[in-house]
Amino acid sequence: MESWSVEQVCNWLKQRNLGELVPKFREEEVSGAALLALNDRMVQQLVKKIGHQAVLMDLIKKYQQRKSGLESLTYCCETASQKFAEVVSGKNLKSFFARHKTLQWTSSYALPDFPYDVKCILAEKKCPDHSTRIRIIEFLQADMTKYLEGSLYPNSQQYNIVVNALLQAYPFLDEDGNGFLLWKRALKDRFKYVRRPIEDDEQVLRNKCKFGHRRGQSRKSSFAENKHDDVQGQVEEEPAHLKGSAMDLHIKWLNQEYMKTQRNWEEVDNRMNMTIEIRRKMISDKAPLKDILRLFPFLRCPYQLFREFQLLTHMDIYKKTVEILELYSENILSLYVVRNNPINIMLQENLKQHTEEDVLKYMKMTAACLLLPEVFGDDASLFAAVNEEVKALTPVMEVKNPFNVNSCEFALYIEREELAQLDDCTMALAALVAAFHVFDIPCPQRIHRTLNFLESLVFEVRKPASLPTPGRPGGTQASTI
């Protein structure tokens, strides 16, 4: 990144949904080296929206941490032979050889040769679909097992090295700075899956006892012990399960951090990961939403809401929503059924007042989003409240002055309470779809067709729901775009 030109930085911003920052970065000639040198004050001058400031600083911080982590590993490898001379006792000698073996594994690791079709997708820098992701993880797991001489218990450092190697070779897999966490979790889950058929093996049982599992206990007999059961072969990564007191400490920390202006987003991500099992348990047990949000207030942040959705589905809901509206907005606005809708009339009046291409595109995407229930004959009041009070209990967007770029406001409401404020209609729509899944809320029948259309595109089903044929009164024939 240090050697990037200004244009490469701008392309990087676009890939991370920060495209509106590009003009200012070009004007200020922010290269890769300058980007990594930005401090809080500089970011505040460059970037207007607080949300974008937070995202940008978080991405820069994660890159620097990952870089320093790799440098420290390199240093360890270079000094391993020097430290050998310092080993004196037999116990230290045994510890050193275990450590030195890990360092040798680290320094010699290279990515496996993926199948031809996977290599084609990666060469084209395409974001892999779910099945391709699974194949990549399977090959990484098999390759790690080979390096581990048949062991199914990598340690934390080895997971980190493999995922870092993957993201360095294919940076576009980083997925807005969240890729490392997602790929590591998927790789760990794959090892769990492979270990499952041999859970009664004597060596497996000994490892389970060593790291906190009671011998002979079934996998599902204790909810607490079903958490984080990654048994580590050489280095213990984390406790086999979280005790109640530890869980309380995580929740207390999250609540305290939520009240701060400057938040440690990396630690927030970590603690949200550590508490996801208990959170999903509460949601599946239909705990009151207020109780869930009281314990986990960061679910009110769009970034964490989208991240939770991605952990559950392996889909980037915001990126998908942008693609949907960009692809379908013109077709939606051309439909006869929306021609005389007040939102479309309001759009046409406001389009006359602007000439900037970005503003016109933003307005059309906003209108297309708000008109979706009308297209499918659904109840718009269960989808968005435009310049009016929210009345529905299920997730609903609240929209004020949608086409006024200076005074528009977007928010997500659940149970008539504001959950989060959003930057634009695209983010509000993504939050709406995510909320139904994250909080396991049944979709109302009167909005089912609209949400089915969106979800079929988000989850990439083979035959997505389609729009009515454009341009004909009363047209009902489907039109797939």
N, C-alpha and C positions, 0 to 999 in steps of 0.2 A: 504493500500500500504506500510505503514511503516514496516510491519512485513514480507514482501515478501522476498523469497530467491532469489539468483542470477538467478536460472532457471525460477522462476516466472516472474522476470523482463524481461528475454529473450523472454518468451512466449508473454508477453505484447507488446514487441517491434514488434514481428512478426505479431500480430493481427493488428497493426497500420502501416503495410507496411514499417517497418524500420528493416527488417530482416538482412540487410547487416551490421547493427551495432552490431549484437549479438556476433561475435567472440571477438571484442574489449571489450565489456562489461563483457564477461566471463573472459577474460585475466585480466582485472582490478578488478574483483570481485565486481561488482556494485550491491548491494542488494537494496531492496526497500527504506530503510532508507538513503542509500548513494545516490540513485537517487534523492530523494527530497532535498538533501543537495547540489546538484551540483550548481555551479555558472557559469557565462558566460565563465570564463577562463577555467574551467574544461571541459565544454561542447566542447569548441573549440579544446582542446587537445584530447578528446575522439572521436569527430565526424569530418570527413574531409569535407563533403559537407555543404555549407552554408544553402542550403534549408533544409537539415535534422537537422541542428542546430536549425533553426527557428521553425520547427515543434516540435522538442523535448522540447525546452524551453516553447513553447506555451502549450503543453499538461501538463507539470509539473505545469505551472502557473495556468491553469484552474482547475487542481485537488486541488491545495492549496487554491484557491479562493472559490471553492465549499465547501471544508472542513471548512474553516473559516466562511462561510455563515451559515452552519449548526450549528457550535458551537455558533455563535452569536444568532441564533434562540433559541437554548437550554437555553442559558443564559437569554434571555428575558422571557422565560416561567418560569424559576426558580425564577426570581426577580419580576414577575408580582404582587404577593401578597404583597411584600414589598412596591412597588410603590403605591399600593392602599391607604396606610396610608398617602401618600403625597398629595392626591387629596383634594382640598379645595372647589373651586367654583362649581356651578351647571354645567357650561359649561365644565369645566375640567372633572367633574364626567361623563357626557355623552360621552365625548371623550374617557375616560378611559374604560368605559364599552364596547364601540365599539372595542377598541384595545384588551381588555381582551378576548372578544368573539372570535376574530381572533386567539389569542394565544391558546385558548382552542381547537379550530378547528384544529390548526396546531399540537398540541401535541397529539391529539387523532387519527390522520388520519392513516389508514392502507389500503394497496392496496386491491382492490376487488378480489373476487374469480373468476378468469377467466374461460371460458369454457374449457372442458377437452382437446379438440384438441389444443387450444392455449397453455394450460399448458404443453402439451407434447412437442410442438415446443420450448417453453422457457426452459423446462427442459433439452432438448438436446443442448441448447445454439446455436440454429440455428438462423441465421439472418432472421427475418420474411419477407414474401413477402408482396406485396402491400395490398392485401385483409386482411391479418392477422393484419397488422398495423392498418387498418381502424377499425377492430373489437376491438383491444386493446384500441384505442382512444375512441370508442363508449362506452365501459365499464367504462373507466376512467371518461368520461363526465357524464354519468348517476350516477356514484358513487359520484362525486363531488357535483352534484345537490342534492343528498340525504343529504350530509353533510351540504350543504348550505340551507337546509330546503326548497328546491324547487326553490331557486333563480338561475337565469341563468347568473349572473354577478359576477364571481370570481374576486378577485383582484390579483395583480401581485404576492404577497407573496404566495397566495394559489396555483396559477399555479406552482410556483417554488417548493413548498413543494411536490406536487404530482409528478412532473417530477423527482425531486431528489429521491423520494421514489422508483419510477420505475427503475431508473438507479442504485440505490444502490442494489436493489433486483436482477437486471439482468444487470451487468456491461457491457456485450457484446453488449448491445443496444446503448452504448455510441458512436459507429461509428466514431473512430479516433478523439475523442474529440469534435465532432460536434453534438452529439446526443441530448444534453440538448436543444440546440436552435431549432433543427428540431422537437423534440417531443413537446416542448412547443408551437411552432407555429401551429402544427397540432391540438393540443388540443384547442387552441384559435379559430382556424378555425372551429372546430366542434361546439363550443358554438355559433359562428356566424351563422352557418347553422341551428342550433336548434332555435335560436332567430328569424330567418328570417320570418317564418310564422306569428309571432305575432308582426311585426314591427308597426302595426297600433294600438296596444294596448295603452291605455291611460298612463299606467305606463311607458311603453317603450318610448313613446313620451316625457314624462316629463324628463326621464333620458337623452334622446338625447339633449333636450334643455339645461339641466344642464351642459353637457359636450361638448357643442359647436355646436351642430347641430341645424339649424334653423327649427322651428316647421312647419310641413306640407310639407317640401321639399322632393321630391322623391329621392330615393337612387342614381340614376344615373344623376341627374341634375347638379351636380358639381363634376368635376374630383378630385379636391383637397379634398373635403369633403368625398370622397369615400375611403380615406386612413385611415388606423388604426382606424376603427370605433368600437373598443372594449370598450364598456361602462362599467366602473368599478362600482360595487355595493357599496363597502365600502371605498376603497382607489383608487384614480385616478392614473392609471399606466402611461399614456402618453396622449398627446393632442389628441383630436378627429380628427384633421387633421393638416398637416404641412403647414404653411403659406409659401409664396414664399421666404421671408427673411430667415426663418429657413432652408428651403431646400438649399438656397445659402450657408448658414453657414456650413451645412454638406458637401457640395461639395467642398467648399474651404478647410475645414479641411482635407478631403481625399486627395486632391492634395498636401497639405503641408506635410502630413504624408508620402505620397508616395516618397517624395524626401529624407526622412531620412534613415539612415543606420539601426538604431534600431527602429523598428515600434511597436506600440501598437496594436497587432493583435486582441485583444479582442474588443477594441474600433472600429477598422476597421470593424470587423464583425457586430457590432452594427449599425454603420452608413451606411454600405451597406444594412442592413435590412431596415433602415429608408428610404432609397432612392430607394428601389427596384421597387416601383410602377411607379415612374417617369421614371426610367431607362427602364422598360418594355414598357412603353408608347412610349418612343422615338424609341425603336427598332421596335415595331409594326407599328409605323408611318413611318418606313424606313428612319430614320435620318441617315446621313452619318456616317460611322463607325469611322472616325477620330474625329467627334464631340462627339460621345459616349465615346471613349477612352480618349479624352481630359478631359471630366467631371468626368469619372470613371476610372482612370488609373490602379486601382487595378485589373481590369479584365485582365490585362496583366500577372498577377501572376497566375501560374497554380492552386495554392490552391484556390484562389477566383473563378477562372473559373469553377473548379470542384464543388465548393460549390454552385455557382449560378445554375449549372446544377442540383444539388441535390435538391435545393429549388424548382425548376420547376418540377422535375420528381420523387422525392423521391428515386432516384437511385444513388448509389455510383459508378460513372463511372470509376474511377481508379481501384477500387477493381474488378469490373466486367471485365475490360479489361485484368487485370492480369489473372483472371480465364479463359478467352477465349483463350489467347495465351498459357497458360500452358496446356489446354485441347486439343487444336487443332494443335499445332506447329508440332508435329511428323507426323500427318496425312497430313498436308499441304506439308511438305518436301518430303513425299513419293509419291506425285502425279507425274504422268508421264509428265504432262504439264509444270512442273517447273524444270525438270531434267537438261536441258541444259541452263537454264536461267543464265545470268552472275552473279546475286546475289547468286544463289545456288552454282555456281562454286567458287565464292569468299569465301563463307561460308566453303566449303569443304577444301579449301586450308588453311584457318585459324584454322579450327578444329584440324588439324595435329600439330599445334604449341602449343597446350594447353592440359593439363590433368585435371585441376581443374574442379570438377563437376559443380560448380556455374557458372564458365565462359562459359563452354560448353552449359549449359542451357540458359544463357543470349544470346549467339550467335544464337542459334536455334530459340529462340523466336523473336529475331530481324529479322532474315531472313524470318520467317513465316509471320511476320507483313508486310514486304516489298513486299512479293510475292503474297499477297492476290489479288490485281487487276489482276495479271496474271492468277490466278486460275479461276476467274470468267469472264475472257475475257474483262476486263475493261481497260480504258486508265490509265496507271500507272502515267503519267505526271500530272494527276489531283488528285493524291493520295500522292506521295512522289517524291521529287527531290533528287536523290542519287548522291552526288559528282557533282552536276550541278546546274545551276541557276533556281530559281523558275519562272515559266512563267504564271501559272494560277492565276486568280483573286480570286477564291473560296479557302477555307481553304486547305492548302497543307503542308505536313511535309517537312522540309529541313534536309537532313541527310548527314553528312560528315564522312568518315572513319568508317562505321557502325560496323566493326568487330575488330577495334583497341581499346582495352579497355583503352588505355592511351590518345588517341587523338580523340575519337569519339565525334561528336557534333550533337545535335538534337534541332530543333527549329520549331515553328509553324508560318506559313505565311498566312496572309489574305490580299487580294488586293495588292500582291507583297511586302507587308511591314511585317517586323518581329513583331509578336505579343508577343511571349514569347520564352525563352530558356528552354529546358527540360532536365531532367537528363538522360533519356534513351528512347528507342523506345516505350516501353510500355506506358510511360507517354505521349509521343508525340502522339501516337494513341488515347489515352483517350482524349487528348486535341483537336485532330482533330474532333472526334465525338461530343464532348461537344460544340465546336465552332459553328457547324451547327445549334444546338438547341438554344444555348444561344443568338446568334446573328440573329436567324431566317433566315438563308441563305438557299435558295432552293438547293437541291442536283442536280448536273449536271447529265444528263441522262447517260453520258459515264462512270460514276463511281457509278451508282445507285445500281447495283447488289452487289458490295462490301459493301457499307454502309448499304444496306438492311440486308445483312448477319450479320453484326456487331450489328445493332440495334435490330434485332430480338432476339439476345442473351442477349443484355443489358436489354431489356424490358421484357424478359422472356415470349415471346409469346408461344402459345401451340405447334405450328409447325414451328420451326425456319427454315430459309433457310439452305440448306445443301451443302456440298462439293461434287465435282465430285468423282466418284469411283476411288480410288488410284490404281496405278500400271499398267494401260492399255493405250496404245496409243489411243488418240481420244475418251477416255471414257467420256460419258456424263451422265451416269446414276447417280442419286443422292445417296449420302451416308451420312446418319445422324449418328453423333457420340455421 
